[in-house]
């Protein structure tokens, strides 16, 4: 009976594994909830198992369904690795693209990418999720995430990267009194209270702390937040300071505080699974992104 399984059945199961919810699975596959229900009913008959049963919050896989999960994901990954013909055009591609990104890269990269894809690949649907910090490699291997936009220092082992551009920091604050004729020295700087940004993790240590330590200094981190957007909002209601990427500035209500020294910049990259090298659409997409950032990302 198992030979009666179709690709659409496997994709339905995969969506149910991801979301444990029939409504969210239907939205992800761009079909009706009734279609998901019908597919599940057919698979129950073919495999002689309930596969997914109702739970307090959505649906949960049966022991047999859990046993099938890794096999189904391997099949779907293998299908994705089948190369398209050279004649395939982006405007003919129908798929869902899942992108994991920091709020910073959502602002400076993904906005332009979405605008470009609506014209060049209008049948591609896009899911943007917050940056995945703990299991990015595993989720990319399972085909749950196609691309991630982050910094080179945070790309886990096992993934490929495409360098995009180097970003620089500026020091900003709502405290205009910090602006003077002379640039602020780092010895004066460490006397200030800092807001730092740690996407995906709760930590009172930021990327610039190592830079301070190498110069025999330490700063006082008063607040850690998960996004640059919220950091800017909190800065506007305090006298704290923060290092903000230059491409997010200027920001109303915040002042650039010139320094005698700045922490080093960082490399922004697109990260992807090695299997994507055989995916013509992803290869085309990476080229598109390089073209977009070369035009739009200049500070």
Steps between C-alpha positions, in 0.01 A plus 500: 500500500784741576575533127173693472651792690542810283734797534210718613436252783859530617486879487179497702661280765807722507285809559317323782834405657608865485191658646299226676200700387273436203415865440866613503599207277231602251624860502860387450405282200260763365204258498174481692471332838252261340768395248740421786228299673429301183870428443540384858199272464648341186837449669332338799342247264825438311719460810238347732580744779341817641831685441384818678247521780337801662668638811435790738684738267472381141606150395770258609667221297447136589804283580489364145487852353804594708679197359420616145610862546871465421426282193252752361739790551780311321271439202393865482860623527601261221218631282611858564852411389382388155628778270258697290558527128697799383189622323312548828438869562457665843155625404395137446618376842228415752629436851505633855824668603574500875746766616640532851633848577586753767288815519800685356522286185122502468527878478802540272474189278165323504285803424678552168509124434123468540445793264731340244343153525148636456612608154748229398352193673137585586398137562751464783347541846723630778500412869724724711578378852717638778861387504546139607791487743508143636403254227556679170711221346250229590203700370679577175593133462133408544397760242312714753713809429644593160712806578621690805629855511733561792862583586787271409589448869162341572485248214515147646730228369361306205355790303627691197513880491486769235666826618279801432656812654686631804301706749641763737376616839415850614447605860164667561310642795209729575735682741609799291736609781743229387571694182798732538769661287734213582427140411404279791788278612437135579606568862215752518272266309519214752360734767167493316222244544448283191210332326621198302324286240503119515259347246373159605683481836473667841848621590657805663817460292510647151725476197694817593598377847798306367619816326482695826676222692793496256558861595486429871154649544153374585165666451179492701223322311173611656252353251506219242226481237437264204466760225658821373153646448410470869845617605441826314164548669645445847791732428259783426360487854833480686855634519652165402719443195519221243694389195255496207582388142551797270238381250227543762593864554415783527215441744276784619572593860846343508833676460821364352778525760843521326769278655878490487477122439226268380452124538568305181220453251349165412437297186135451404441170318234282346525149650361186337531122511764340270220315315376839372795506259299262280186714522490728192246736658709557815812557287306754290363659819847544652610681183193724525580582861857591411369738235249655740744561786761648269246769409310553824734428790748786476505686833 
